[in-house]
Amino acid sequence: MKPSVILYKALPDSLQQRLEDHFTVTRVNNLSPETVQQHADAFASAVGLLGSSEKVDTALLEKMPNLRATSTISVGYDNFDVEALNERKVLLMHTPTVLTETVADTLMALVLSSARRVVEVAERVKAGEWTKSIGPDWFGIDVHGKTLGIVGMGRIGLALAQRAHFGFNMPILYNARRQHKEAEERFNARHCDLDTILQEADFVCLILPLTDETHHLIGKAQFEKMKKSAIFINAGRGPVVDENALIEALQNGEIYAAGLDVFEQEPLPASSALLTLPNVVALPHIGSATHETRYNMAACAVENLIDALAGKVDKNCVNPQAKP
Ligand code: GLV
């Protein structure tokens, strides 16, 4: 008999088939307590779990005593209780490489659209407001040649630095725990502390995972240090930023604009003050959301689960120490 797994996200047919070639698959819509109760036997016997964007915590793990591996269709895994997984010797696999270039494209789109006010002026055109040659009230600010500050120099930061250096001739400052030789050699990036980035960068781009250490890393004091002309970009995780402080900084003109793909609460509530501000570009967490990349992430996650359950954890494993 094939081992049992729970699938909590729709997969393209070919990938669902690949999963079914290896496992008996129970497809559920989510991981809510109601769903778990409804499929209690399947959850109790499952050795694998595959999906994305749902909480995997102790309460769920208690219902899955046979679980040996989880595979998330994402690079981020802040929705997993990794300590609880480690205690139970459950492997956690993720998709760190396949989305790098696409997320860097999204970041560059946020940089360009917030600086040149692309969304705002396109909406004005659609509203029939383009009735004469435009004046300075429709102008934006230049991107090329401006200083880009990258907070979090991982794979995505590096791909953004490449675009900014070669495509836009931007000097690059970066903050990371360690110096990044490749970023320095290839893109002339300068390692500096967070305050220096806040004070000197024209664009402050956050690409950080959410951890206890990064929660509300950027708040009132940090916005106060930024230039009044600075544009703030976040495409990592929403709670890294104190969103109320961001709203205040935008309302008070402490910064020029913001380009945001992530929020403290997602989906962003329609009542959010961010949606009333013309100098905010708000995207619905589309970082990796292209047909090609989402397929590749799902394919990677399927292979990750197959590998993990076969004891192969040499790549894409968050906690190889949990291997029994
Ligand atoms: C997207 O936010 C991801 O973690 O893959």
Residues whose N, C-alpha, C, O or C-beta is under 5 A from the ligand:
A	BS01	GLV	I73 S74 V75 G76 G236
